[in-house]
Amino acid sequence: MNNKHQVVIVGGGPVGVALAVELGLRGVSCAVVERRPEPQKIPKGQNLTQRSMEHFYAWGIADEVRASRMLPPEYPMSGIIAYRDLCSEYWYAPPLREIVNSYYFQQNERLPQYLVEYVLRKRLAKLANVETRFGWRAETIEQDASGARVAIVQEGGERDVLHGDYVVGCDGGHSIVRRQIGIERSGSDFDQPMVLALFRSRELHEKLKRFPPRSTYRVLHPDLKGYWQFFGRVDVGESWFFHSPVPASTTRDNYDFHGLLQHVAGFSFACDFDYVGFWDLRIEVAEKYQAGRVFIAGDAAHSHPPYGGYGLNNGLDDVANLGWKLAAKLQGWGSDALLGSYSKERQPIFLETGRDFIEAGIQKDAVFLDRYSPQKDKAEFERAWQDHQGTAAPRVLTYEPHYEGSPIVYGPPGAASSARGSHTFKARAGHHLPPQLLSSGRNVFEELGPYFTLLAFDAEDRTAAAFAEAAKALGVPLKIVRDSYADGRAAYEAKLILVRPDRYVAWAADASPDDAKAILGKAAGRG
């Protein structure tokens, strides 16, 4: 075993292993420290966004992730929303993330998080520059101007110290890394314990055939202040998970969980429990994601209820953002300012995600349930219920995280990085690059380089040459993709598009810039 690495990653869940894959593929040596030898077989973090699937494509495992899916194709990733219980006459099946599939190179997917972890670990095992310390846990993290050190201990008592240029804490909501480097978190604590139950029931599957095939079944109950109760399929026919608020005094032994399931369903059914656990309903985000040579990502940086699938997906976006920046710095062409942009770009995204999408959604449902009821006024309730159905799609359409306010992109004046945006095929600085076909028939995403890519459509030879010279002078890896400005590519509304390694647009324009070196230098944090 080696004690010296460029990056030491504390936490080997999906975010930590994904970061090791990202760095390993970029030639960075790293070590992963994880106390659990195997992933927990708890089906959390199931709803993978299009962006997450693009990351898996970049890591060469998108097909393997999709092949691990347990639900058949006829079961879409969206769900049922019902009033009071699953026997209610008031229910609807809203379209969700699939409605924005066309704006991304990969479609969204659904499978249990532990299956994703198995695929990631398999990919990790093929990278010779990554060392894994599964069955070890971190005890202390120290840093100085020359590097960082992580003292680790194995379950049997063996101890070691890992040295790295940088440390990244991907060690969950109770992150020892975050606590030891002194980063505070804040947010909303709803003071509400929740239960997560895993169970098997073929009878429940049969009785839910009243609905079209769906992955989840969510109940809005007027007594629960907008908090969710929902069933989710692990497979088709038998395995389920269930979330619900429970009283503060609830334990595994003093509560009738079978009765709770039947109450939410609205009918009786037999089931066998495999797991019962608890979590607290709160939303928290760290004040920053970096302290010196130590970074945090995933649940160590932001945590929230499993509503809307924001957790794992935001963690994977953290990985895609931080990974290339660490590699750039370690390989000599990135800067400390580039590393600093990680926190500036990612922290505002989750701050708004938690506040404006998760918490606001809970409050909106609470107001609806308090105001409208078929017992109070059936006609008024039915009109409001119809309006409620129309809110799901707009929320998906407006969740479009972007970095317009980043110091390393050419966003509009006065812009701010935000979770709110709009979906369009126009190439916009700070936004995710939409897919388009090249004249060769290949998608743009299939031609992107591992670092920066300049898409040059009908560009003059001197423009491409100017960027090539700038890249050489700065030592910044750059691939130039030339093509005609025709067909779907005209939807970009820009003939020149500088694409970052994480598939976000750094700069877009129609005309050649006066100083290509300044454009590329700023994107690499050297402007």
C-alpha positions in Angstrom: 0.0 0.0 0.0 1.1 3.5 -0.8 0.9 6.3 1.8 1.4 9.3 -0.6 -1.2 10.3 -3.2 -2.2 13.5 -4.9 -5.7 13.4 -3.5 -7.1 11.5 -0.5 -10.8 11.0 -0.6 -12.6 10.3 2.7 -15.8 8.5 2.1 -16.3 5.7 -0.5 -20.0 6.0 -1.1 -21.2 6.8 -4.7 -19.8 10.4 -4.6 -16.4 9.4 -3.2 -16.0 6.6 -5.6 -17.2 8.7 -8.5 -14.6 11.3 -7.6 -11.9 8.7 -7.6 -13.0 7.5 -11.0 -13.1 11.1 -12.4 -9.6 11.8 -11.0 -8.2 8.4 -11.9 -9.3 8.8 -15.5 -7.6 12.2 -15.6 -4.3 10.6 -14.4 -4.4 11.8 -10.8 -3.3 9.4 -8.1 -5.7 9.1 -5.2 -6.8 6.9 -2.3 -10.3 6.2 -1.1 -11.0 5.6 2.6 -14.3 3.9 3.4 -15.4 2.2 6.6 -17.9 -0.1 4.9 -16.4 -3.0 2.9 -19.6 -3.2 0.8 -22.3 -0.8 -0.2 -25.4 -0.7 2.0 -28.3 -2.4 0.2 -30.7 0.4 0.9 -32.4 1.6 -2.2 -31.9 5.4 -1.7 -30.9 7.9 -4.4 -32.7 6.1 -7.2 -33.7 8.9 -9.6 -30.7 9.7 -11.8 -30.9 12.9 -13.8 -29.8 13.3 -17.4 -26.7 15.2 -16.2 -25.8 12.2 -13.9 -26.1 9.9 -16.8 -23.9 12.2 -18.9 -21.2 11.8 -16.2 -21.5 8.0 -16.3 -21.1 8.3 -20.1 -17.9 10.3 -19.6 -16.6 7.6 -17.2 -17.5 4.8 -19.7 -20.2 3.2 -17.6 -23.5 4.6 -18.8 -24.5 1.4 -20.5 -23.6 -0.7 -17.5 -25.6 1.5 -15.2 -28.6 1.2 -17.4 -28.2 -2.6 -17.7 -28.4 -2.7 -13.8 -31.9 -1.2 -13.8 -34.4 -3.4 -11.9 -37.6 -1.9 -13.2 -38.7 -2.8 -16.8 -38.9 -0.1 -19.5 -42.7 0.2 -19.2 -42.3 1.6 -15.7 -41.4 5.3 -16.1 -39.4 7.1 -13.5 -42.3 9.4 -12.6 -45.0 8.6 -10.0 -48.5 8.8 -8.8 -49.7 11.7 -6.5 -52.8 10.9 -4.5 -54.9 12.8 -1.9 -55.2 11.3 1.6 -54.5 7.6 0.6 -54.0 5.4 -2.5 -57.7 4.5 -2.7 -58.6 8.2 -3.3 -60.6 9.2 -6.3 -58.2 12.2 -6.4 -54.9 11.3 -8.0 -52.7 12.2 -11.0 -49.6 11.0 -12.7 -47.5 14.0 -13.5 -44.7 14.1 -16.1 -41.3 14.7 -14.5 -37.7 14.8 -15.6 -38.4 12.9 -18.8 -39.9 16.1 -20.2 -36.5 17.7 -20.5 -34.7 14.6 -22.0 -34.2 16.3 -25.4 -31.9 19.0 -23.8 -29.4 16.4 -22.7 -27.2 13.8 -24.4 -28.4 11.1 -22.0 -31.9 10.3 -20.8 -32.6 10.0 -17.1 -32.7 6.6 -15.4 -33.9 4.9 -12.2 -32.2 2.2 -10.1 -31.2 1.7 -6.5 -28.1 3.6 -5.4 -26.3 0.5 -4.3 -26.4 -0.9 -7.8 -24.8 2.3 -9.1 -22.1 1.9 -6.4 -21.4 -1.6 -7.6 -20.9 -0.3 -11.1 -18.7 2.5 -9.9 -16.6 0.2 -7.8 -16.1 -2.1 -10.7 -14.9 0.8 -12.8 -12.6 2.0 -10.0 -10.9 -1.4 -9.8 -9.6 -1.0 -13.3 -7.7 2.2 -12.5 -4.2 1.4 -11.4 -3.6 4.9 -10.0 -6.4 4.6 -7.4 -5.9 2.8 -4.1 -8.9 1.7 -2.1 -8.9 1.4 1.7 -12.3 -0.2 2.2 -12.8 -1.3 5.9 -10.9 1.8 7.1 -12.2 5.0 8.7 -10.7 8.5 9.0 -9.8 9.7 12.5 -8.0 13.1 12.0 -7.4 15.4 9.1 -4.6 18.0 9.2 -3.2 20.4 6.6 -0.4 22.9 6.1 1.1 24.8 3.2 2.7 21.7 1.8 -0.1 19.2 1.9 -2.7 17.4 4.0 -2.7 14.2 6.1 -5.4 11.8 7.0 -4.9 9.4 10.0 -6.9 6.2 9.4 -7.7 3.1 11.4 -8.8 -0.3 10.3 -11.5 -2.2 12.1 -8.9 -4.6 13.5 -7.0 -1.7 15.0 -4.2 -1.2 12.4 -3.3 2.4 11.9 -1.8 4.4 9.0 -1.4 8.0 7.8 -2.2 9.0 4.2 -0.5 12.0 2.7 -1.9 14.0 -0.1 -1.7 17.3 -1.9 -5.5 17.7 -1.3 -8.2 15.9 0.7 -11.8 15.7 -0.2 -14.5 14.8 2.3 -17.3 12.8 0.7 -18.2 11.2 4.1 -21.9 12.1 4.5 -24.0 14.4 6.5 -22.1 13.8 9.7 -18.8 14.4 7.9 -15.7 14.2 10.2 -13.8 16.1 7.5 -16.1 19.0 7.5 -16.2 19.2 11.3 -12.4 19.0 11.7 -11.7 21.7 9.1 -14.3 24.0 10.8 -16.9 24.5 8.0 -20.3 25.3 9.4 -23.7 24.2 8.0 -27.0 25.8 8.3 -30.5 25.4 7.0 -34.0 24.4 8.0 -34.7 21.8 10.7 -38.4 20.7 10.5 -38.0 18.8 13.9 -39.7 15.9 12.3 -38.4 12.3 12.5 -39.1 10.1 9.4 -39.1 6.4 8.9 -37.6 4.5 6.0 -38.9 0.9 5.8 -37.9 -1.7 3.2 -40.5 -4.5 2.8 -41.8 -7.2 0.4 -45.4 -7.4 -0.6 -46.8 -9.0 -3.8 -50.3 -8.1 -2.6 -49.5 -4.4 -2.7 -48.3 -4.7 -6.2 -51.5 -6.4 -7.3 -53.7 -3.8 -5.5 -51.9 -0.9 -7.1 -52.8 -2.1 -10.6 -55.6 0.5 -10.5 -52.9 3.0 -11.5 -50.9 3.0 -14.7 -47.3 1.6 -14.2 -45.3 4.0 -12.1 -42.2 3.9 -9.9 -43.5 5.8 -6.9 -46.8 6.5 -5.1 -46.9 9.6 -3.1 -49.7 10.5 -0.7 -50.6 14.1 0.4 -52.4 13.8 3.7 -54.0 17.0 5.2 -52.7 16.2 8.7 -49.0 16.1 7.7 -48.1 19.8 7.0 -46.9 19.0 3.4 -44.5 16.2 4.5 -44.4 13.3 2.2 -45.6 9.7 2.6 -44.6 7.6 -0.3 -44.1 4.1 -1.5 -41.4 3.4 -4.1 -40.7 0.3 -6.2 -37.4 -1.5 -5.9 -38.5 -4.1 -8.4 -41.8 -5.0 -10.0 -43.9 -7.4 -8.0 -42.4 -7.6 -4.6 -39.8 -5.2 -3.2 -40.7 -1.7 -1.9 -39.4 1.2 0.2 -41.5 3.6 2.2 -41.0 7.0 3.8 -43.3 8.7 6.2 -43.3 11.1 9.2 -43.6 9.3 12.6 -44.0 10.6 16.2 -40.8 11.7 18.0 -40.9 8.8 20.4 -41.0 6.1 17.7 -38.6 3.2 17.8 -38.3 0.0 15.9 -40.2 -1.9 18.6 -42.9 0.5 19.8 -44.7 1.4 16.6 -47.1 -0.5 14.3 -45.3 0.1 10.9 -47.5 -2.4 9.1 -50.6 -0.5 10.3 -49.0 2.8 9.0 -48.4 1.3 5.6 -52.0 0.1 5.3 -53.3 3.5 6.5 -51.4 5.3 3.8 -52.4 2.8 1.2 -56.0 2.9 2.3 -56.4 -0.9 2.3 -55.0 -3.9 4.1 -52.2 -6.1 2.6 -49.7 -8.6 3.9 -45.9 -7.7 3.9 -42.6 -8.8 5.3 -40.1 -6.1 6.6 -36.4 -6.3 5.7 -35.3 -3.0 7.3 -36.7 -0.2 9.4 -34.6 3.0 10.0 -35.0 6.6 10.8 -33.8 10.0 9.5 -34.5 13.6 10.5 -36.3 16.0 8.1 -33.9 18.9 7.6 -32.2 20.8 4.9 -28.6 22.0 5.4 -25.9 23.4 3.3 -22.3 24.2 4.2 -21.2 27.9 4.2 -18.4 27.0 1.8 -17.0 23.9 0.2 -13.3 24.5 0.7 -10.9 25.3 3.5 -7.3 25.5 2.3 -6.3 22.1 0.8 -9.5 20.4 2.0 -12.8 20.2 0.1 -16.2 18.7 0.8 -18.7 17.2 -1.6 -22.0 15.4 -1.7 -23.8 15.0 1.6 -20.8 16.3 3.5 -21.6 19.7 1.8 -25.4 19.5 1.5 -28.1 17.3 2.9 -31.9 17.2 2.6 -34.9 14.8 2.5 -35.0 12.3 -0.4 -37.6 14.4 -2.2 -37.1 14.9 -5.9 -33.8 13.0 -6.2 -31.6 16.0 -5.6 -29.0 14.4 -3.2 -27.0 11.9 -5.2 -27.4 13.9 -8.4 -26.0 17.1 -6.8 -23.2 15.0 -5.3 -22.3 13.7 -8.8 -22.4 17.3 -10.1 -20.0 18.3 -7.3 -17.7 15.5 -8.6 -17.8 16.6 -12.2 -17.1 20.2 -11.2 -14.3 19.6 -8.7 -12.6 16.7 -10.4 -11.3 18.5 -13.5 -10.2 21.5 -11.4 -8.1 19.4 -9.1 -6.6 17.7 -12.1 -5.8 21.0 -13.8 -4.1 22.4 -10.6 -2.1 19.2 -10.1 -1.1 19.0 -13.7 0.2 22.6 -13.7 -2.2 24.5 -15.9 -4.9 25.3 -13.4 -4.7 27.8 -10.6 -5.8 28.3 -7.0 -8.5 30.6 -8.3 -9.8 27.7 -10.4 -10.0 25.6 -7.3 -11.8 28.5 -5.5 -14.4 28.5 -8.2 -15.7 25.1 -7.1 -17.2 26.5 -3.9 -18.4 29.7 -5.7 -20.2 27.6 -8.4 -21.6 24.7 -6.4 -22.6 26.2 -3.1 -25.3 28.6 -4.5 -26.8 25.8 -6.5 -27.7 23.7 -3.5 -28.6 26.7 -1.4 -31.4 27.5 -3.8 -32.2 23.8 -4.5 -32.9 23.3 -0.8 -34.8 26.6 -0.3 -36.6 27.1 -3.5 -37.4 23.6 -4.7 -37.5 21.2 -1.6 -38.6 23.5 1.2 -40.8 25.7 -1.0 -42.5 22.5 -2.3 -43.2 21.3 1.3 -44.6 24.7 2.2 -46.7 24.9 -1.0 -48.3 21.5 -0.3 -48.9 22.5 3.4 -50.8 25.6 2.3 -52.8 23.7 -0.2 -53.8 21.0 2.2 -54.7 23.5 4.9 -56.9 25.5 2.6 -58.6 23.0 0.4 -60.6 19.9 1.4 -63.4 18.0 -0.4 -65.2 17.9 3.0 -65.1 21.7 3.3 -66.0 22.5 -0.3 -65.8 19.8 -2.9 -66.1 22.0 -6.0 -63.4 24.4 -4.7 -61.1 21.5 -3.8 -61.5 19.9 -7.3 -60.6 23.2 -9.0 -57.6 23.6 -6.7 -56.6 19.9 -7.3 -56.7 20.5 -11.0 -54.4 23.5 -10.6 -52.1 21.4 -8.3 -51.6 18.9 -11.2 -50.2 21.7 -13.3 -47.4 22.6 -11.0 -45.2 19.5 -11.4 -44.0 20.1 -15.0 -43.1 23.8 -14.5 -40.9 22.9 -11.5 -39.0 20.5 -13.7 -38.6 23.0 -16.5 -37.2 25.7 -14.2 -34.7 23.5 -12.4 -31.7 24.2 -14.5 -28.6 24.7 -12.4 -26.1 27.1 -14.0 -22.9 29.1 -13.2 -23.7 32.4 -14.9 -22.2 34.3 -11.9 -18.9 32.3 -11.9 -15.6 34.1 -12.1 -14.4 31.6 -14.7 -17.2 32.0 -17.2 -18.4 34.9 -19.5 -21.9 35.2 -18.1 -24.0 38.3 -18.5 -23.3 41.3 -16.4 -24.6 41.1 -12.9 -25.5 37.4 -13.2 -25.5 35.0 -10.3 -25.1 31.2 -10.3 -28.5 29.6 -9.6 -30.5 26.5 -9.5 -33.2 28.3 -11.4 -33.1 28.7 -15.2 -34.7 27.6 -18.4 -34.1 24.9 -20.9 -33.1 25.9 -24.4 -30.8 24.7 -27.2 -29.1 28.0 -27.2 -25.4 27.8 -26.0 -25.2 30.2 -23.0 -22.1 30.9 -20.9 -22.4 29.2 -17.6 -25.0 26.7 -18.7 -25.0 23.1 -19.6 -24.2 22.4 -23.3 -27.2 21.0 -25.1 -26.7 18.1 -27.5 -26.7 18.5 -31.3 -25.7 16.3 -34.2 -22.6 17.1 -36.2 -22.6 16.8 -40.0 -20.8 13.4 -39.5 -23.9 12.1 -37.8 -22.2 11.9 -34.4 -23.4 13.8 -31.4 -21.3 16.8 -30.2 -20.9 15.0 -26.9 -19.2 12.1 -28.6 -16.5 14.6 -29.9 -15.9 16.6 -26.7 -12.3 16.4 -25.4 -11.5 15.4 -21.8 -10.6 19.0 -21.0 -11.6 22.1 -23.0 -13.2 21.9 -26.4 -13.8 24.7 -28.8 -16.7 24.1 -31.1 -15.9 26.2 -34.2 -18.8 26.3 -36.7 -18.0 28.0 -40.0 -15.1 29.7 -38.1 -12.2 31.3 -40.0 -8.9 29.5 -39.9 -7.3 32.3 -38.1 -9.8 32.0 -35.2 -9.1 28.3 -34.7 -5.4 29.0 -35.0 -5.6 31.8 -32.4 -7.2 29.5 -29.8 -4.7 26.7 -30.6 -1.8 29.2 -30.0 -3.4 30.4 -26.8 -3.8 26.9 -25.5 -0.2 26.1 -26.3 1.0 29.3 -24.6 -1.1 28.6 -21.5 -0.4 24.9 -21.4 -4.2 24.3 -21.4 -5.4 21.1 -23.1 -7.8 22.1 -25.9 -9.5 20.1 -28.6 -11.0 22.0 -31.6 -14.1 20.6 -33.3 -14.9 22.2 -36.6 -18.1 21.9 -38.6 -20.6 23.8 -40.6 -23.1 26.2 -38.9 -26.2 24.4 -40.2 -29.0 22.1 -39.3 -29.5 21.8 -35.5 -26.1 23.4 -34.8 -27.6 26.8 -35.7 -29.9 26.3 -32.7 -26.8 27.1 -30.5 -27.1 30.7 -31.8 -23.3 30.9 -31.6 -20.6 29.9 -34.1 -17.9 29.7 -31.4 -18.5 27.8 -28.2 -15.8 27.1 -25.6 -16.9 24.0 -23.6 -15.5 23.2 -20.2 -14.4 19.7 -19.1 -17.7 19.3 -17.1 -19.8 20.0 -20.3 -20.7 23.5 -19.3 -20.2 26.5 -21.6 -17.5 28.9 -20.6 -17.9 31.4 -23.5 -20.0 31.6 -26.6 -20.0 34.2 -29.5 -20.6 34.6 -33.2 -17.5 36.7 -33.9 -13.8 35.9 -33.3 -12.5 37.4 -30.0 -9.9 40.1 -29.9 -7.8 38.0 -27.4 -8.3 34.2 -27.5 -5.7 33.8 -24.8 -7.7 36.0 -22.4 -10.8 33.9 -23.0 -9.1 30.6 -22.4 -7.1 32.0 -19.5 -10.2 33.1 -17.6 -11.9 29.7 -18.2 -8.8 28.1 -16.6 -8.8 30.4 -13.6 -5.8 32.4 -14.9 -7.6 35.5 -16.1 
